[in-house]
Structures are given as structure tokens and as C-alpha cells.
Amino acid sequence: MNERVAIVGVAQSRFAPRRPEVNYAELAYEVISRVLEETGLSLPGDIDNAVSCSHDIWDGQTISDIGITDVIGGHLRTEEKMAMDGSTAVFYGAAGILSGEYSCTLLLAHTKMSQTNRNIVNNVAFDPIYTRMLGFDYTSAAALQARRYLYKYGLKREDFARVVVKNLRNALLNPCAWNGREVTVSEVLSSPPVAPPIHRLDMAPDTDGAVAMILASEERARAITDRPVWILGMGTSYDAHYLGDRDLADVKALREAAARAYAMAGIRNPRRDVDLVEVGEEFSYQELLWIEGLGLCGRGEAARLTASGATAVGGSIPVNPSGGLLSGVPINVAGLNRVAEAVIQLRGEAGERQVKGAQVAVAQGHSGFCGQHQCVVVLGT
């Protein structure tokens, strides 16, 4: 068995609301060619296997990886598809290397949200007998979770709006982000309501894009790069499927996934031991909820933490210095992008959004409505 896994290369595509000039294979090639060039590796000789992350319904076809098989090096070779968030692809790829089965794995996540309708796609995630027929989607479910969170801890919509203000400002410093801008709390509150208390600016926008990453065993990593970023810990957990079977403000699955990742990484106090955090906030309130689930503050305290400036780029525990998902990152790609942004920070390559002295980072991704499945990855230099 291998003892450690490193991330030796990352590449992100140009994110945009629409990328009609490229098909899926061309979008995948955009990032795969760059990550291979960065690491000096080649397909097929230097890569043992490949893991792709996409979803049939989002791609509008069954076997959604079929269009990128050749580009990812899967022709007559190992290529596995994961129909979950990209963070889980990191977990899966790292597990394969830790087992000793592989020594170098190429990861890819791709989605073109512009080619379908998120409400229709997300409705399919719900149980077909009881809840799908009610018209539920991730946005309406998120509205229920946001309301529960507001009620349980006595929060206000202004608390959610501050997350939007911070992340869209951070996005202005990120050359990969397309939705960066200066907005005020009042502008967020007065943006069109979608599913109250969620308004338009509280939601991550539809985006097309892809991310590629290469994982390697410790021996291979040291031969590939002198700047490996190590996966120190990782954990996953599922919560109940039915919304009524869980307290939506409890984030049990995230707390369990984080506990496993922290134990593996030897982290006892994440607020003290972690330098920055990248979380997947499809909706503004989720950043606050996920911060609490990651143990960076007490339950119901994330709003005050954000208002204090602690989660800003220059704060004591920066959260989403990249701009997060609100800056424009596709679903499925989101978690791999969180890990990639953390790697860029730990390499000291984040430019104007760089967190000074960053040595340990946490990346969080989720899939399913209201964060049903959670994945946490701890990274370090």
C-alpha cells in the first residue's frame, strides 16, 4: 500500500455562462492538455487510470463520459465515471492510489449547465412516488433549509447577503471567475426573489466549465514535482434522503465527514490548525451552515464570524477566497474546483487572492439536495 497521495497538477477551464464554441470533448481537452503540460506527463504511458465526474441528466445523454473517453485516455484502458460531486472523485482517486492499485490518476469534472434546465434536472433527484410530483428541486429544498436555519438560530437575511458581498468581491481577484462584482447588502436583498428567503443573488449562477487534476503516490509525486500538495485527510458521509427525516440546520453528514477527515489528518482544532477553507455554497446561506459543520465555529455563530471579517481574505480564517460557487462554477465540477483552488493557495500561486503563509487547507463538496452527501478533504504542503 502507498502511504501518501499528492496532488501534482491542476488546471481549470475558462468558466462562463455559456461555452457554445466547444463540445464536451473539447472542453475536457482544454484542461487535460494543460495539466499534462504542467506536469510533463503524457497519455497513456504515464497515467495508470482516469476518473471522470459528470452526470447523464446534466449532459442530456446516457453514459455521460462517452464523449470524453478518448480525451481522458480511456480508450481500451481504465476509465471510471462518478456521477457525484468532484470532491468525491478526489476521494475515490486517492483511495485507489492508497490501495496500491494505481500510482498516478487523472481526474476530470465537466458540466455545461447552459444546455439544460436546473429545475427539471434536480427534480429527478427526488423520490418519484411522494416528492417528485410536488415539483421539488434543489432551490425549493434549499429554501426550506434556509428557513429552518433562520428560525433555529434567529438569523436574518442580511447574514446571508454578507456572504454574497464577500464572495463576489473575492471573485474580482480570481481570473477564472466570471461573476465577480461589487454589490451591497441592500442590492442582494432587493434582487428578484426565487424561492424566499432565497433571492437571485443568493444563488450560484448557471455555468459551463471543467477542471482536471492529477494525483500521484508519494514516490511518483516526488519525481514529478518539487511542489506536491499532500492529501492529509478525507472523509465522506450520507444523511437521510427524505427532507422530513433530518433537521435541515443540523448538517449531520458534514460533521461526520469532517470528523473523519480531521482524524486522518491529525487536526484537533480546525479553527487553529487550518489556514483557509473552500466550501461549495450553491446558495449563500450554505457557506454559513457548512462553516459550522466543519467546526470552525459554534452552531449558529457563522453569521457573526462572517460579519466580523474573519472569513475575508485577510481574516483569521479565510473562507472561499476564490469567490466560491457564487463566482460561477458548474455543478459536478464544484468540489474538484474547491480542491483545485485550495491547491493553488497552498502553492502560493493565488495572486491577489493569496492567503499569506497558507500551509493547511480544507475543501468541502456535496451532492444531493440540502447537502445530503458530504465530502471533506484536508490538504497540506
C-alpha positions as CSV (number, residue, x, y, z in Angstrom):
1,M,0.0,0.0,0.0
2,N,1.1,3.6,-0.6
3,E,1.4,5.8,2.4
4,R,0.6,9.2,1.0
5,V,-1.1,10.7,-2.0
6,A,-0.2,14.1,-3.5
7,I,-1.9,16.4,-6.0
8,V,0.8,17.2,-8.6
9,G,-1.1,19.3,-11.1
10,V,-4.4,21.2,-11.6
11,A,-6.0,23.0,-14.5
12,Q,-9.2,25.0,-14.7
13,S,-11.1,25.9,-17.9
14,R,-12.5,29.3,-18.7
15,F,-15.7,29.4,-16.8
16,A,-18.6,31.3,-18.5
17,P,-22.4,31.3,-18.5
18,R,-22.3,29.6,-21.9
19,R,-19.5,27.9,-23.9
20,P,-21.2,27.1,-27.2
21,E,-17.9,27.1,-29.1
22,V,-16.8,23.8,-27.5
23,N,-18.4,20.4,-27.1
24,Y,-17.7,18.2,-24.1
25,A,-14.6,16.6,-25.6
26,E,-13.1,20.0,-26.5
27,L,-13.9,21.3,-23.0
28,A,-12.2,18.3,-21.4
29,Y,-9.2,18.7,-23.7
30,E,-8.9,22.3,-22.6
31,V,-7.9,21.3,-19.1
32,I,-6.4,17.9,-19.6
33,S,-3.8,19.2,-22.1
34,R,-2.8,21.9,-19.7
35,V,-2.5,19.7,-16.7
36,L,-0.4,17.2,-18.7
37,E,1.8,20.1,-19.9
38,E,2.2,21.4,-16.4
39,T,3.4,18.0,-15.0
40,G,5.3,16.9,-18.1
41,L,3.3,13.7,-18.2
42,S,1.7,12.0,-21.2
43,L,-1.2,9.8,-22.0
44,P,-1.3,6.9,-22.0
45,G,2.1,5.9,-20.7
46,D,2.4,8.0,-17.5
47,I,-1.2,7.7,-16.3
48,D,-2.4,4.5,-14.7
49,N,-6.1,5.2,-14.7
50,A,-8.6,8.0,-15.1
51,V,-11.7,9.1,-13.1
52,S,-14.3,11.4,-14.6
53,C,-17.1,13.2,-12.9
54,S,-20.3,14.1,-14.8
55,H,-24.0,13.3,-14.8
56,D,-26.2,11.7,-17.5
57,I,-29.1,14.1,-17.0
58,W,-27.0,17.2,-16.9
59,D,-25.3,16.1,-20.1
60,G,-28.5,15.1,-21.7
61,Q,-27.4,11.6,-22.6
62,T,-26.9,8.3,-21.0
63,I,-23.3,7.3,-20.3
64,S,-22.2,10.9,-20.0
65,D,-18.5,10.1,-20.1
66,I,-18.7,8.5,-23.5
67,G,-17.9,11.9,-25.2
68,I,-14.7,12.3,-23.3
69,T,-13.3,8.7,-23.3
70,D,-10.6,9.3,-25.9
71,V,-9.6,12.7,-24.5
72,I,-9.1,11.3,-20.9
73,G,-7.1,8.3,-22.2
74,G,-9.8,5.8,-21.6
75,H,-9.8,4.0,-25.0
76,L,-9.1,0.3,-24.2
77,R,-7.9,1.4,-20.8
78,T,-9.2,2.0,-17.3
79,E,-11.6,5.0,-17.1
80,E,-14.2,5.2,-14.3
81,K,-17.1,7.7,-14.1
82,M,-18.5,9.1,-10.9
83,A,-22.0,10.8,-11.1
84,M,-21.4,12.8,-7.9
85,D,-19.6,16.0,-6.9
86,G,-16.0,16.4,-8.0
87,S,-14.7,16.3,-4.4
88,T,-15.8,12.7,-4.2
89,A,-13.8,12.0,-7.3
90,V,-10.7,13.1,-5.4
91,F,-11.7,10.8,-2.5
92,Y,-12.2,7.9,-4.9
93,G,-9.0,8.6,-6.9
94,A,-6.9,8.9,-3.7
95,A,-8.3,5.6,-2.3
96,G,-7.2,3.8,-5.5
97,I,-3.7,5.1,-5.0
98,L,-3.6,4.4,-1.3
99,S,-4.7,0.8,-2.0
100,G,-1.6,0.3,-4.2
101,E,-3.6,-0.5,-7.3
102,Y,-2.5,2.7,-9.0
103,S,0.3,5.2,-8.7
104,C,-0.9,8.1,-11.0
105,T,-4.5,9.0,-11.6
106,L,-6.0,11.7,-13.9
107,L,-9.3,13.3,-12.6
108,L,-11.7,15.3,-14.7
109,A,-15.0,17.0,-14.0
110,H,-17.1,18.7,-16.6
111,T,-20.6,20.2,-17.0
112,K,-22.3,22.6,-19.3
113,M,-25.3,23.8,-17.3
114,S,-26.3,26.0,-20.2
115,Q,-27.6,23.0,-22.2
116,T,-30.5,22.1,-19.9
117,N,-32.7,23.5,-17.1
118,R,-31.5,23.1,-13.5
119,N,-35.1,22.9,-12.1
120,I,-36.1,19.9,-14.3
121,V,-32.8,18.1,-13.8
122,N,-32.8,18.5,-10.0
123,N,-36.4,17.4,-9.7
124,V,-35.3,13.9,-10.8
125,A,-33.2,13.6,-7.6
126,F,-36.4,13.3,-5.5
127,D,-38.4,10.2,-4.7
128,P,-40.7,9.5,-7.7
129,I,-43.7,8.5,-5.5
130,Y,-44.0,11.1,-2.8
131,T,-41.9,14.2,-3.5
132,R,-41.0,14.5,-7.2
133,M,-44.6,15.0,-8.2
134,L,-44.7,18.0,-5.9
135,G,-42.3,19.8,-8.2
136,F,-39.4,19.9,-5.7
137,D,-35.9,20.9,-6.9
138,Y,-32.7,21.9,-5.2
139,T,-33.7,25.5,-5.0
140,S,-37.1,24.9,-3.3
141,A,-35.5,22.4,-0.9
142,A,-32.8,24.9,-0.1
143,A,-35.5,27.5,0.7
144,L,-36.8,25.1,3.3
145,Q,-33.3,24.6,4.7
146,A,-32.6,28.3,4.8
147,R,-35.9,29.0,6.6
148,R,-35.1,26.3,9.2
149,Y,-31.6,27.8,9.7
150,L,-33.0,31.3,10.1
151,Y,-35.6,30.2,12.6
152,K,-33.4,27.9,14.7
153,Y,-30.7,30.5,15.3
154,G,-32.6,33.7,15.0
155,L,-30.7,34.9,11.9
156,K,-31.6,37.5,9.3
157,R,-31.4,37.6,5.5
158,E,-28.7,40.2,5.9
159,D,-26.5,37.5,7.3
160,F,-26.8,35.6,4.1
161,A,-26.3,38.7,2.0
162,R,-22.9,39.4,3.6
163,V,-21.7,36.1,2.2
164,V,-22.6,37.2,-1.3
165,V,-20.9,40.6,-0.9
166,K,-17.7,38.9,0.3
167,N,-17.6,36.2,-2.3
168,L,-18.4,38.3,-5.3
169,R,-15.7,40.8,-4.3
170,N,-13.2,37.9,-3.9
171,A,-14.2,36.7,-7.4
172,L,-12.9,40.0,-8.8
173,L,-9.4,38.8,-7.9
174,N,-9.8,35.4,-9.5
175,P,-9.0,35.3,-13.2
176,C,-11.0,32.0,-13.6
177,A,-14.2,33.5,-12.2
178,W,-16.8,35.3,-14.4
179,N,-19.3,36.6,-11.8
180,G,-17.2,38.9,-9.8
181,R,-18.6,42.3,-8.9
182,E,-19.1,44.8,-6.1
183,V,-22.5,44.5,-4.6
184,T,-24.1,45.8,-1.4
185,V,-26.2,44.0,1.2
186,S,-29.2,46.0,0.1
187,E,-28.7,45.0,-3.6
188,V,-28.6,41.4,-2.6
189,L,-31.8,41.7,-0.5
190,S,-33.6,43.5,-3.3
191,S,-32.6,41.1,-6.1
192,P,-35.6,39.2,-7.5
193,P,-37.0,36.5,-5.2
194,V,-36.7,33.0,-6.4
195,A,-37.8,30.8,-3.5
196,P,-38.0,33.0,-0.4
197,P,-35.8,33.6,1.5
198,I,-33.5,32.8,-1.4
199,H,-33.2,35.7,-4.0
200,R,-31.4,35.7,-7.3
201,L,-28.0,36.9,-6.0
202,D,-28.1,34.2,-3.3
203,M,-27.7,31.5,-5.9
204,A,-24.7,30.3,-7.8
205,P,-25.3,31.1,-11.5
206,D,-25.5,28.5,-14.3
207,T,-22.0,28.0,-15.7
208,D,-20.1,25.9,-18.2
209,G,-16.6,24.6,-17.5
210,A,-14.2,21.8,-16.5
211,V,-11.4,21.1,-14.1
212,A,-8.6,18.5,-14.4
213,M,-6.3,17.2,-11.7
214,I,-3.5,14.6,-11.3
215,L,-3.0,12.5,-8.2
216,A,0.2,10.5,-7.6
217,S,1.7,8.3,-5.0
218,E,4.5,9.7,-2.9
219,E,7.2,8.1,-4.9
220,R,5.7,9.2,-8.2
221,A,4.9,12.7,-6.9
222,R,8.5,13.4,-5.9
223,A,9.7,12.5,-9.4
224,I,7.0,14.7,-11.0
225,T,7.2,18.0,-9.0
226,D,9.1,19.7,-6.2
227,R,5.8,21.3,-5.0
228,P,3.4,18.5,-4.2
229,V,0.3,19.2,-2.2
230,W,-0.5,16.3,0.1
231,I,-3.9,14.9,0.9
232,L,-3.7,14.8,4.7
233,G,-7.2,13.5,5.4
234,M,-10.5,12.9,3.8
235,G,-14.0,11.8,4.8
236,T,-17.5,11.3,3.4
237,S,-20.9,10.7,4.9
238,Y,-24.5,10.5,3.8
239,D,-27.6,11.9,5.5
240,A,-31.2,10.7,5.2
241,H,-32.8,11.1,1.8
242,Y,-36.2,12.4,2.9
243,L,-36.1,16.1,4.0
244,G,-38.5,15.4,6.9
245,D,-36.2,12.7,8.3
246,R,-33.5,15.2,9.2
247,D,-33.1,18.6,10.9
248,L,-32.0,20.6,7.9
249,A,-30.0,23.0,10.1
250,D,-28.0,20.1,11.7
251,V,-25.7,19.1,8.8
252,K,-25.0,15.7,10.4
253,A,-23.3,14.3,7.3
254,L,-20.9,17.2,7.1
255,R,-20.0,16.9,10.8
256,E,-19.3,13.2,10.3
257,A,-17.3,13.7,7.1
258,A,-15.2,16.4,8.7
259,A,-14.5,14.4,11.8
260,R,-13.2,11.5,9.7
261,A,-11.0,13.8,7.6
262,Y,-9.7,15.7,10.7
263,A,-8.9,12.4,12.5
264,M,-6.9,11.2,9.5
265,A,-5.1,14.5,9.2
266,G,-4.4,14.8,12.9
267,I,-6.3,18.0,13.2
268,R,-7.8,18.6,16.7
269,N,-8.8,22.3,16.4
270,P,-9.7,23.2,12.9
271,R,-10.1,26.9,13.7
272,R,-6.5,27.0,14.9
273,D,-4.9,24.4,12.6
274,V,-6.5,25.3,9.3
275,D,-5.3,28.4,7.3
276,L,-8.1,28.6,4.7
277,V,-11.3,26.9,3.6
278,E,-13.0,26.4,0.3
279,V,-16.7,25.3,0.6
280,G,-19.4,24.7,-2.0
281,E,-22.1,27.3,-1.4
282,E,-24.7,26.7,-4.1
283,F,-26.7,29.2,-2.0
284,S,-25.4,31.9,0.2
285,Y,-26.7,30.5,3.5
286,Q,-24.8,27.3,2.9
287,E,-21.5,28.9,3.4
288,L,-22.5,29.7,7.0
289,L,-24.0,26.3,7.6
290,W,-21.0,24.5,6.2
291,I,-18.6,26.6,8.3
292,E,-20.4,25.4,11.4
293,G,-20.5,21.8,10.2
294,L,-16.7,22.0,9.6
295,G,-16.2,23.0,13.3
296,L,-14.8,26.4,12.5
297,C,-17.2,28.0,15.0
298,G,-20.2,27.0,17.2
299,R,-23.6,26.3,15.9
300,G,-25.4,29.4,14.9
301,E,-22.2,31.5,15.1
302,A,-21.1,31.6,11.5
303,A,-23.1,34.8,10.7
304,R,-21.2,36.7,13.4
305,L,-17.9,35.2,12.3
306,T,-18.5,36.5,8.8
307,A,-19.7,39.9,9.9
308,S,-16.5,40.3,12.0
309,G,-14.4,40.0,8.8
310,A,-12.7,36.8,10.0
311,T,-13.7,34.9,6.8
312,A,-12.4,37.6,4.4
313,V,-9.1,37.0,2.5
314,G,-7.2,38.9,5.1
315,G,-9.1,37.5,8.1
316,S,-8.1,34.9,10.6
317,I,-9.9,32.0,8.8
318,P,-10.5,32.9,5.1
319,V,-13.4,31.2,3.5
320,N,-13.8,31.0,-0.3
321,P,-11.0,33.4,-1.2
322,S,-11.7,32.2,-4.8
323,G,-15.2,33.6,-4.7
324,G,-16.8,30.2,-4.2
325,L,-19.5,28.8,-6.3
326,L,-21.3,32.2,-6.3
327,S,-18.5,33.4,-8.6
328,G,-19.6,30.9,-11.3
329,V,-18.6,27.2,-11.1
330,P,-20.7,24.3,-12.7
331,I,-22.4,21.7,-10.6
332,N,-20.4,18.4,-10.5
333,V,-17.3,20.4,-11.2
334,A,-17.8,22.4,-7.9
335,G,-16.0,20.1,-5.5
336,L,-13.0,19.4,-7.7
337,N,-12.8,23.2,-8.2
338,R,-12.8,23.7,-4.4
339,V,-9.8,21.3,-4.1
340,A,-8.0,22.9,-7.0
341,E,-8.4,26.4,-5.5
342,A,-7.0,25.1,-2.2
343,V,-4.0,23.6,-4.1
344,I,-3.4,26.9,-5.8
345,Q,-3.4,28.6,-2.5
346,L,-1.0,26.1,-0.8
347,R,1.4,26.5,-3.8
348,G,1.4,30.3,-3.3
349,E,0.0,30.8,-6.8
350,A,-3.3,32.6,-6.0
351,G,-2.1,36.1,-6.9
352,E,-4.2,38.9,-5.4
353,R,-6.4,36.5,-3.5
354,Q,-3.4,34.7,-1.9
355,V,-3.8,33.8,1.8
356,K,-0.4,34.6,3.3
357,G,1.5,31.7,4.8
358,A,-1.1,29.1,3.9
359,Q,0.1,25.6,4.8
360,V,-3.2,23.7,5.6
361,A,-6.5,24.0,3.7
362,V,-9.9,22.3,3.9
363,A,-12.0,21.7,0.8
364,Q,-15.7,20.7,1.1
365,G,-18.1,19.5,-1.6
366,H,-21.5,18.0,-1.5
367,S,-24.2,16.4,-3.7
368,G,-27.9,15.8,-3.3
369,F,-30.4,18.4,-2.1
370,C,-29.6,20.3,1.1
371,G,-26.2,18.7,1.4
372,Q,-27.3,15.1,1.7
373,H,-23.9,13.7,0.8
374,Q,-20.8,15.5,2.1
375,C,-17.1,15.1,1.3
376,V,-14.2,16.8,3.1
377,V,-10.6,16.9,2.0
378,V,-7.7,18.2,4.1
379,L,-4.7,19.4,2.2
380,G,-1.2,20.4,3.2
381,T,2.3,21.3,2.0
